Structures are given as structure tokens and as C-alpha cells.
Amino acid sequence: MTTARDEPLDVVGVGIGPFNLGLAALLDGVPGVSARFFDRGPAFTWHPGLMLEDAEIQVPFLADLVTLADPTSPHTFLNYLHQHDRLYRFYFHERLHLLRREFQAYCRWVADRLTSCAFGHDVVAVTEGADGTWTVRARPVDADGAPTGPDVTVRARAVVLGTGTAPVVPDCAAPHVTGAGAVLHSAAYGDHRDALLAARSVTVVGSGQSAAEVFLDLLRHGRGDGRVDWFTRSSGFLAMEYSKLGLEHFTPEYTWHFHGLDPARRDDVRERQDLLYKGISADTSAEIYDLLYRRTVEDDDPRAGYRAGCELVALDPHDGRWRLQLRHADEDARAWHDTDAVVLATGYRAGRPPVTDLERIVEHDARGRPVVELDYRLRRRDGRPSTLFVQNAELHTHGVGTPDLGLGAHRNATIVNALLGRDVHRLPVRTVFQSFGLDGLSPVPAPADHPGDDA
């Protein structure tokens, strides 16, 4: 094992997804700052299982890695287009939203330009030292995760955890997600796409954009005599909120407002906001409907179906196929559905970071989640200033904008300023027209106690 350098780095990033890559890009060129970012993958990847040909990201191109914090950065998407002679093509393309494949290509271009990014290094331990610095141990690995050399150890004054999310599957399906491909999470769809397109019948379970994209891809490219079904326990196949007034929830001001709420109130508020970040793109919804419409011009059977309000309660092998037991919420009744393959588009949860004694170091809320400060630090139990930061693990404290690419640059600018103790990046004070609380209004006095009540 290599020994840690005597002088600690200013910051080490664990994981290189879009958010930590954006942090590395914003730190690039800041004088006197030393940074290192590690990721186990051999190169930058982003949702590889859903890298479908026509899939677009759900935010405009300005929500790249850096523009909304520093539009003068050399790492903007527009500069990527310029360097690849694609600027005029993009101009005539007249689309605000990027193809997911192009966004990944742009991110890889940025990653290749940054000497602070080290791919093929799996961080196996992050340990706090007696002097308050962090020791980060990374293991060089190949594309399959096998070690290729001695561990690399570095010390850092601060660590930013961008360890991403892990797929979630229903308990009844978990024993059958074996990697063989007949039952799989949508995150692995691309790895098994050819077999699924050739199947006689495929069933998609779940709601949201991933489920819709898989369903649409199977409709477009599956075998002509095959069948595709889609079930969700949600109340409907509803479009994501994308009005201009609704989009103002994905701004620093709403983040500040949400973070300032009582922790118990935050969960109540967020439970009513699913369509702000969990719905289906209106374009994808329209494409699905239009495709089914065209299929039924001469044949009334589209060889496809979708039902809402259906919860998956059991999944078992049956006569060489898979049998789903579904409970319909409105009817409070159950039914069977048989299929050859199942794609579970059932969401993700925050991954566990490899920090030794994390529960002892970090304060947790009543539901066991880490408490995240407004500047994205994990709050310490001992009350000392924290030097652990998180990316995309603060939905419960910062609200619906947490996973949104459009707030990534602002979060990273906030982290940079907090890391360095000065305003390297100017943060906007006002970005929306609406107000989210009662600030600026005259408060109504609390009602006086009723005469005769005990004091």
C-alpha cells in the first residue's frame, strides 16, 4: 500500500457522477486548491442501462456541469459543442433538452480534461484521523472490479460523498433478481435489452420516466407478435409538473425554504410533491399514446396494456414463466398476470458511503437519516464543524431539487465556497418571482388565551 502524502489535499471526492464531476470542474483552475476524485468505473458512465437512442435528459442544456454557477467556465456544454464543431448543428437542432447519449459524451469530455479525476479506483475506506483530516483508501480495479494493483491512500481536509444511488426492488421480487435477465431492475435494462425485445411477453412494473422509457422502447422495437404490459401502484400515468411556475421549485430559494421547515413537516410536504420529480415526461407520454393509436388503425389489438393502481404483492415462477399477483387499490381485489420477463422500474435509494464509524460521527434524524446542513455538510454528533459533504443524499432535508441536474451547479458552488471559506463563486440571491413562505408579510399575532384558561 502506498503511504499518504504528508500535506493533505484540500478535498477528496468519492464517486464521479454528474454532481461530483461538476464539483471537480468548478474547482479546476481555482488557484492553490488540491483535489482528487475517485470512481470505481473505468470511465464516466451515467445510467448506462437506460442509454436508449432517443432518450433525452429532462432539463434544458444550461443545466450542464457548470453553467448555472459559472457560465465563463471552459467546461460548459456550449464549449464542448464548439470544440467538436457541433455548435451550429445544435443551433439548428432547436432542442433545449439534450439526448442522454450526448450528455454522457459531454461529461466524458470534461472528465478526460480534468487531471483530478481518477477512474478505475474503488474507494474502500474513509477514516477520520485524530487531527481531523480524512484518510481515503482507494483500490485500483479493472472493469469487472478485480484489483489490479496496490491500494492508494491519500489524506484530505474534507471529503465529498457522491456515491450515487442503488436500485430498489420490491421484497417479493428481490430473490428473483439474479442477473440472469428474466427479472431485472430497469437500471440493467440495456444489458438485457436484446433478450427482452425477443421475448413473447414483457411486463414493466413501476411508475415514472424510467418505466415509461422502457415501455416505449419495448413497444417500438419488440417482436411484432409480442406483448408488453405495464403496471404501477400510482394513481395514474401522470405527467411530471413542467409548468414555468411549477419549475420554480427547482431553485435555490425553494431549497432554502424547504430546509428551514420543521423536519417533521418536510416529510409531509414532500409526500405531496411526487409529480414535481417522479412523473412522466409529457413528450414520452404522447409518444406512447401516438404509437398505440397508429397500431390500432387496422387492428384493434395493440398487443399492449397498462393499468394504474396495481401494486405488486407477489412474484413467483410458474410453468416456465413468471406469475405476478397484483392488488388493485380502488377495487381492493387481487388478480394474476403471467409473463415471460419482468422489468422493475421501482426506483433508487441513496447508496451507503464507505465511511468508517459514520453512525457514530454523524447526527441522524428520528427516521435514521443523516442530518444535512444547508451548505451540504453532514452535521456531526459532537458539534464540531463538519468536513464531510454529500451530493444527492439530502432529499429529506433539501427537497425535490436534490436529484435535479439544474441545481447541481449551485450545490457545487455552495460546497466550493464552504470548503475554501470564501466566495469563490457568486451565489444568486433571487432567482424566482414567487415567494415560498410568509417573509415580508405582516404576521398575525397568536390568539390570546381565552379568559379563565390556566396561565
C-alpha positions as CSV (number, residue, x, y, z in Angstrom):
1,M,0.0,0.0,0.0
2,T,1.3,3.4,-0.8
3,T,1.6,5.9,2.1
4,A,-0.4,9.0,2.4
5,R,1.2,12.2,1.4
6,D,2.4,14.5,4.2
7,E,0.4,17.5,3.2
8,P,-3.3,16.7,3.0
9,L,-5.3,17.5,-0.1
10,D,-8.0,20.2,0.3
11,V,-10.7,17.8,-0.8
12,V,-11.3,14.2,-2.0
13,G,-14.4,13.3,-3.8
14,V,-15.8,9.7,-3.5
15,G,-17.7,8.8,-6.7
16,I,-17.7,10.6,-10.0
17,G,-21.2,11.0,-11.2
18,P,-22.5,14.3,-12.8
19,F,-22.5,16.0,-9.4
20,N,-19.0,15.3,-8.2
21,L,-17.8,15.7,-11.8
22,G,-19.3,19.2,-11.7
23,L,-17.6,19.9,-8.4
24,A,-14.2,18.8,-9.9
25,A,-14.9,21.1,-12.9
26,L,-15.7,24.1,-10.7
27,L,-12.6,23.5,-8.6
28,D,-10.4,23.3,-11.7
29,G,-8.4,26.4,-12.1
30,V,-9.0,27.8,-8.6
31,P,-5.5,28.8,-7.5
32,G,-3.9,26.8,-4.8
33,V,-6.6,24.1,-4.5
34,S,-5.7,20.5,-4.4
35,A,-8.4,17.9,-5.1
36,R,-8.7,14.3,-6.1
37,F,-11.8,12.4,-7.2
38,F,-12.1,8.6,-7.3
39,D,-14.6,6.3,-9.1
40,R,-14.6,2.5,-9.5
41,G,-15.7,2.6,-13.1
42,P,-13.2,2.6,-15.9
43,A,-14.7,5.8,-17.4
44,F,-17.6,8.1,-16.7
45,T,-21.0,6.5,-17.1
46,W,-24.4,7.7,-16.3
47,H,-27.5,5.4,-16.2
48,P,-25.9,3.0,-18.7
49,G,-28.8,0.7,-18.6
50,L,-31.1,3.4,-19.9
51,M,-28.8,4.9,-22.6
52,L,-31.5,4.5,-25.2
53,E,-31.1,6.0,-28.6
54,D,-33.8,8.7,-28.4
55,A,-33.9,9.3,-24.6
56,E,-33.4,12.9,-23.5
57,I,-32.5,14.4,-20.2
58,Q,-35.4,16.2,-18.6
59,V,-33.7,19.6,-18.1
60,P,-32.5,22.2,-20.6
61,F,-28.9,22.2,-21.7
62,L,-28.0,25.1,-19.5
63,A,-28.2,22.6,-16.6
64,D,-24.8,21.2,-17.5
65,L,-22.0,20.6,-15.1
66,V,-21.1,24.3,-14.5
67,T,-23.0,26.9,-16.5
68,L,-25.6,27.9,-13.8
69,A,-22.7,28.6,-11.4
70,D,-20.0,29.8,-13.8
71,P,-21.0,30.4,-17.5
72,T,-17.5,31.5,-18.2
73,S,-16.0,28.1,-17.4
74,P,-14.2,26.2,-20.1
75,H,-16.2,23.1,-19.1
76,T,-19.6,24.2,-20.4
77,F,-21.7,22.2,-22.7
78,L,-21.6,25.0,-25.3
79,N,-17.8,24.9,-25.2
80,Y,-18.0,21.1,-25.7
81,L,-20.1,21.7,-28.8
82,H,-17.7,24.4,-30.0
83,Q,-14.7,22.1,-29.6
84,H,-16.4,19.3,-31.5
85,D,-17.7,21.5,-34.3
86,R,-21.3,20.8,-33.3
87,L,-22.4,24.3,-32.2
88,Y,-24.2,25.2,-35.5
89,R,-25.7,21.7,-35.6
90,F,-27.1,22.2,-32.1
91,Y,-28.3,25.7,-33.0
92,F,-30.3,24.3,-36.0
93,H,-31.5,21.3,-34.0
94,E,-33.6,23.7,-31.9
95,R,-34.0,21.5,-28.9
96,L,-33.5,22.7,-25.3
97,H,-33.2,19.1,-24.0
98,L,-30.1,17.0,-24.8
99,L,-30.0,13.4,-25.9
100,R,-28.9,11.4,-22.9
101,R,-26.2,9.9,-25.0
102,E,-24.8,13.4,-25.8
103,F,-24.9,14.5,-22.2
104,Q,-22.8,11.4,-21.3
105,A,-20.4,12.2,-24.1
106,Y,-20.1,15.7,-22.8
107,C,-19.4,14.5,-19.3
108,R,-16.7,12.1,-20.5
109,W,-15.1,15.0,-22.4
110,V,-15.0,17.1,-19.2
111,A,-13.7,14.1,-17.2
112,D,-10.9,13.5,-19.7
113,R,-9.8,17.1,-19.3
114,L,-9.6,17.0,-15.5
115,T,-6.4,15.6,-14.0
116,S,-8.1,15.5,-10.6
117,C,-10.4,12.6,-11.8
118,A,-9.1,9.0,-11.2
119,F,-11.3,6.3,-12.7
120,G,-10.8,2.6,-12.0
121,H,-10.3,3.3,-8.3
122,D,-12.8,1.8,-5.8
123,V,-12.8,3.7,-2.5
124,V,-12.9,1.0,0.2
125,A,-12.5,3.1,3.3
126,V,-12.8,6.7,4.5
127,T,-11.4,7.1,8.1
128,E,-11.2,10.1,10.3
129,G,-7.8,10.8,11.9
130,A,-7.0,12.3,15.3
131,D,-6.0,15.6,13.7
132,G,-9.4,15.9,12.0
133,T,-8.2,15.0,8.5
134,W,-9.6,12.1,6.5
135,T,-7.7,9.1,5.1
136,V,-9.1,7.8,1.9
137,R,-8.1,4.4,0.7
138,A,-8.8,3.5,-3.0
139,R,-8.2,0.2,-4.7
140,P,-7.3,0.1,-8.4
141,V,-9.7,-2.2,-10.2
142,D,-10.4,-3.3,-13.7
143,A,-13.8,-3.1,-15.4
144,D,-15.0,-6.1,-13.6
145,G,-14.0,-4.8,-10.2
146,A,-11.0,-7.1,-9.8
147,P,-7.9,-5.5,-8.1
148,T,-5.1,-4.5,-10.4
149,G,-2.5,-3.1,-8.0
150,P,-1.8,-1.9,-4.5
151,D,-4.2,0.4,-2.7
152,V,-3.7,4.1,-3.0
153,T,-4.0,6.2,0.2
154,V,-4.4,9.9,0.4
155,R,-5.3,12.4,3.2
156,A,-7.7,15.2,2.8
157,R,-9.1,18.1,4.9
158,A,-12.6,17.5,3.5
159,V,-14.4,14.7,1.7
160,V,-17.4,15.0,-0.6
161,L,-19.5,11.8,-0.9
162,G,-21.1,11.4,-4.3
163,T,-21.6,7.6,-4.0
164,G,-24.8,7.7,-6.1
165,T,-27.9,5.6,-5.7
166,A,-28.7,1.9,-5.6
167,P,-31.7,0.2,-7.3
168,V,-34.7,-0.7,-5.1
169,V,-36.8,-3.7,-5.8
170,P,-40.0,-5.0,-4.0
171,D,-39.3,-7.6,-1.4
172,C,-41.3,-10.2,-3.2
173,A,-39.1,-9.8,-6.3
174,A,-35.7,-9.5,-4.7
175,P,-35.0,-13.3,-4.6
176,H,-35.5,-13.5,-8.4
177,V,-33.3,-10.6,-9.5
178,T,-30.3,-12.8,-10.1
179,G,-28.6,-11.3,-13.1
180,A,-29.9,-13.9,-15.5
181,G,-32.2,-11.3,-17.1
182,A,-35.7,-12.7,-16.8
183,V,-36.4,-10.5,-13.8
184,L,-34.4,-7.3,-13.5
185,H,-34.3,-3.7,-12.4
186,S,-34.6,-1.1,-15.1
187,A,-31.0,0.0,-14.3
188,A,-29.9,-3.2,-16.0
189,Y,-32.3,-2.9,-19.0
190,G,-29.6,-2.1,-21.5
191,D,-27.6,-5.2,-20.6
192,H,-30.6,-7.5,-21.4
193,R,-32.4,-5.4,-24.0
194,D,-31.9,-7.8,-26.9
195,A,-33.3,-10.8,-25.0
196,L,-36.2,-8.7,-23.7
197,L,-37.1,-7.4,-27.2
198,A,-37.2,-11.0,-28.4
199,A,-39.4,-12.2,-25.6
200,R,-43.0,-13.2,-26.3
201,S,-44.3,-11.0,-23.4
202,V,-42.6,-8.5,-21.1
203,T,-44.2,-6.7,-18.1
204,V,-42.9,-3.4,-16.7
205,V,-43.6,-2.6,-13.1
206,G,-43.3,0.9,-11.7
207,S,-44.0,4.5,-12.4
208,G,-42.1,7.5,-13.6
209,Q,-39.8,8.2,-16.5
210,S,-37.7,5.1,-16.4
211,A,-40.8,2.8,-16.6
212,A,-42.2,4.9,-19.5
213,E,-39.0,4.8,-21.5
214,V,-38.7,1.0,-21.1
215,F,-42.3,0.5,-22.1
216,L,-41.9,2.8,-25.1
217,D,-38.7,1.1,-26.2
218,L,-40.3,-2.4,-26.0
219,L,-43.3,-1.1,-28.0
220,R,-41.1,0.4,-30.7
221,H,-38.6,-2.4,-31.1
222,G,-40.0,-5.6,-29.7
223,R,-41.1,-8.6,-31.8
224,G,-44.2,-7.8,-33.9
225,D,-46.3,-10.6,-32.3
226,G,-45.1,-9.9,-28.7
227,R,-47.0,-8.3,-25.9
228,V,-46.0,-5.6,-23.4
229,D,-47.8,-4.7,-20.2
230,W,-47.2,-2.0,-17.6
231,F,-48.5,-1.9,-14.1
232,T,-48.0,0.9,-11.5
233,R,-49.3,1.3,-8.0
234,S,-49.5,5.0,-8.5
235,S,-53.0,6.5,-9.1
236,G,-52.3,7.1,-12.8
237,F,-49.8,7.5,-15.6
238,L,-49.4,11.2,-14.8
239,A,-47.1,13.7,-16.5
240,M,-44.4,15.4,-14.5
241,E,-45.1,19.0,-13.5
242,Y,-43.4,21.1,-16.1
243,S,-45.1,24.5,-16.0
244,K,-42.9,27.5,-15.5
245,L,-44.4,28.4,-12.2
246,G,-44.0,24.8,-11.0
247,L,-40.4,24.7,-12.1
248,E,-39.6,27.4,-9.6
249,H,-39.5,24.7,-7.0
250,F,-36.1,23.6,-8.5
251,T,-34.3,26.8,-7.4
252,P,-32.0,27.8,-4.5
253,E,-34.9,29.8,-2.9
254,Y,-37.1,26.8,-2.6
255,T,-34.3,24.7,-1.3
256,W,-33.7,27.4,1.4
257,H,-37.4,27.5,2.2
258,F,-37.7,23.7,2.5
259,H,-34.6,23.3,4.6
260,G,-35.9,25.9,7.0
261,L,-39.1,23.9,7.7
262,D,-39.5,21.8,10.8
263,P,-38.0,18.3,9.9
264,A,-41.3,16.5,10.6
265,R,-43.1,19.0,8.3
266,R,-40.6,18.4,5.5
267,D,-41.6,14.8,5.0
268,D,-45.3,15.8,4.9
269,V,-44.6,18.4,2.3
270,R,-42.5,16.2,0.1
271,E,-45.1,13.4,0.1
272,R,-47.4,15.7,-1.7
273,Q,-44.9,16.7,-4.4
274,D,-44.4,13.4,-6.3
275,L,-45.3,14.9,-9.7
276,L,-42.6,17.6,-9.3
277,Y,-39.9,14.9,-9.8
278,K,-41.4,11.5,-10.2
279,G,-43.9,11.9,-13.1
280,I,-43.5,11.1,-16.8
281,S,-42.3,13.5,-19.4
282,A,-45.3,14.8,-21.4
283,D,-43.4,14.1,-24.6
284,T,-42.8,10.4,-23.7
285,S,-46.5,10.1,-22.7
286,A,-47.5,11.5,-26.0
287,E,-45.2,9.2,-27.9
288,I,-46.6,6.1,-26.2
289,Y,-50.2,7.1,-26.9
290,D,-49.5,8.0,-30.5
291,L,-47.7,4.7,-31.2
292,L,-50.6,2.8,-29.7
293,Y,-53.0,4.8,-31.8
294,R,-51.1,4.0,-35.0
295,R,-51.0,0.3,-34.2
296,T,-54.8,0.2,-33.9
297,V,-55.7,1.8,-37.3
298,E,-56.2,-1.6,-38.9
299,D,-56.1,-3.9,-35.9
300,D,-57.9,-3.1,-32.6
301,D,-55.5,-5.1,-30.6
302,P,-52.3,-3.0,-29.8
303,R,-50.7,-6.0,-28.1
304,A,-50.0,-3.8,-25.1
305,G,-51.8,-2.6,-22.0
306,Y,-51.3,-0.5,-18.9
307,R,-53.1,-0.3,-15.6
308,A,-52.6,2.1,-12.6
309,G,-53.5,1.5,-9.0
310,C,-52.0,-2.0,-9.2
311,E,-49.5,-3.0,-6.5
312,L,-47.2,-6.0,-7.0
313,V,-47.7,-8.2,-3.9
314,A,-46.1,-11.5,-5.1
315,L,-43.9,-12.7,-7.9
316,D,-43.2,-16.4,-8.5
317,P,-42.1,-18.8,-11.3
318,H,-45.0,-20.6,-12.8
319,D,-44.9,-23.1,-15.7
320,G,-41.7,-21.7,-17.1
321,R,-42.9,-18.2,-16.9
322,W,-43.4,-15.6,-14.2
323,R,-46.7,-15.0,-12.3
324,L,-47.4,-11.6,-10.8
325,Q,-50.0,-11.2,-8.1
326,L,-51.4,-7.7,-8.2
327,R,-53.7,-5.9,-5.8
328,H,-55.9,-3.1,-7.2
329,A,-56.1,-0.2,-4.8
330,D,-59.6,1.1,-5.8
331,E,-61.3,-2.3,-6.0
332,D,-59.4,-3.9,-3.2
333,A,-59.2,-7.1,-5.2
334,R,-56.3,-9.3,-6.4
335,A,-55.6,-10.9,-9.8
336,W,-52.8,-12.9,-11.5
337,H,-50.8,-11.9,-14.5
338,D,-48.4,-14.2,-16.4
339,T,-45.4,-13.0,-18.4
340,D,-42.1,-14.2,-19.7
341,A,-40.0,-11.4,-18.3
342,V,-40.3,-8.6,-15.7
343,V,-38.6,-5.2,-15.7
344,L,-38.8,-3.5,-12.3
345,A,-38.7,0.3,-12.7
346,T,-39.1,0.7,-8.9
347,G,-36.7,3.5,-8.1
348,Y,-33.5,4.0,-6.2
349,R,-32.2,4.8,-2.7
350,A,-29.1,6.6,-1.6
351,G,-26.1,4.4,-1.5
352,R,-24.1,3.8,1.7
353,P,-20.8,5.7,1.7
354,P,-17.7,3.8,2.8
355,V,-17.1,6.0,5.9
356,T,-15.8,4.2,9.0
357,D,-18.0,4.8,12.0
358,L,-20.4,7.0,10.1
359,E,-23.2,6.5,12.5
360,R,-21.0,7.5,15.4
361,I,-19.7,10.6,13.7
362,V,-22.8,12.0,12.0
363,E,-26.1,13.1,13.6
364,H,-29.2,11.3,12.4
365,D,-32.9,12.3,12.5
366,A,-35.7,10.4,14.0
367,R,-36.0,8.1,10.9
368,G,-32.3,7.3,10.9
369,R,-31.3,9.6,8.1
370,P,-28.2,11.8,8.3
371,V,-28.8,15.5,9.1
372,V,-27.5,17.6,6.3
373,E,-26.8,21.3,6.8
374,L,-27.9,24.0,4.4
375,D,-24.4,24.1,2.8
376,Y,-24.5,20.2,2.3
377,R,-22.3,19.3,5.3
378,L,-23.2,16.3,7.3
379,R,-23.9,17.5,10.9
380,R,-21.5,16.0,13.4
381,R,-22.8,14.5,16.7
382,D,-20.0,16.2,18.7
383,G,-21.0,19.7,17.4
384,R,-17.6,20.3,15.7
385,P,-17.6,21.9,12.2
386,S,-18.1,19.1,9.7
387,T,-15.8,18.5,6.8
388,L,-18.0,15.7,5.3
389,F,-20.2,16.8,2.5
390,V,-22.8,14.9,0.4
391,Q,-24.2,15.0,-3.1
392,N,-27.7,13.8,-3.9
393,A,-28.3,12.3,-0.5
394,E,-30.3,15.1,1.0
395,L,-33.8,14.8,-0.4
396,H,-35.2,14.7,3.1
397,T,-33.5,18.0,4.1
398,H,-33.2,20.0,0.9
399,G,-36.3,18.8,-1.0
400,V,-37.3,17.8,-4.5
401,G,-34.4,19.6,-6.3
402,T,-31.9,17.3,-4.7
403,P,-31.5,14.9,-7.7
404,D,-32.2,17.6,-10.3
405,L,-29.3,18.4,-12.7
406,G,-30.4,22.0,-12.7
407,L,-29.4,22.5,-9.1
408,G,-26.2,20.6,-9.3
409,A,-24.0,23.5,-10.2
410,H,-25.5,25.7,-7.5
411,R,-24.9,23.0,-4.9
412,N,-21.4,22.6,-6.0
413,A,-20.7,26.3,-5.9
414,T,-22.1,26.3,-2.3
415,I,-19.8,23.4,-1.4
416,V,-16.7,25.1,-3.0
417,N,-17.4,28.3,-1.0
418,A,-17.8,26.3,2.2
419,L,-14.7,24.2,1.5
420,L,-12.5,27.3,0.9
421,G,-14.1,29.6,3.4
422,R,-14.6,32.4,0.8
423,D,-16.9,33.3,-2.0
424,V,-15.1,31.7,-5.0
425,H,-18.4,31.6,-6.8
426,R,-21.1,34.3,-6.5
427,L,-24.4,32.7,-5.5
428,P,-27.6,34.3,-6.7
429,V,-29.9,35.9,-4.1
430,R,-33.1,36.0,-6.1
431,T,-34.0,33.6,-9.0
432,V,-37.8,33.3,-8.9
433,F,-40.8,35.6,-8.9
434,Q,-42.8,33.8,-6.3
435,S,-42.3,33.6,-2.6
436,F,-42.5,30.3,-0.8
437,G,-43.1,31.5,2.7
438,L,-44.6,34.4,4.5
439,D,-41.4,36.5,4.7
440,G,-42.2,40.2,4.1
441,L,-45.9,40.0,5.1
442,S,-47.2,41.3,8.4
443,P,-47.6,38.4,10.8
444,V,-51.0,37.8,12.5
445,P,-50.5,37.8,16.3
446,A,-51.1,34.5,18.0
447,P,-54.6,34.4,19.6
448,A,-54.6,35.4,23.3
449,D,-55.5,32.8,25.8
450,H,-59.3,32.5,26.5
451,P,-60.3,34.2,29.7
452,G,-60.3,31.7,32.5
453,D,-57.7,29.4,31.0
454,D,-54.9,28.5,33.2
455,A,-51.8,30.7,32.7
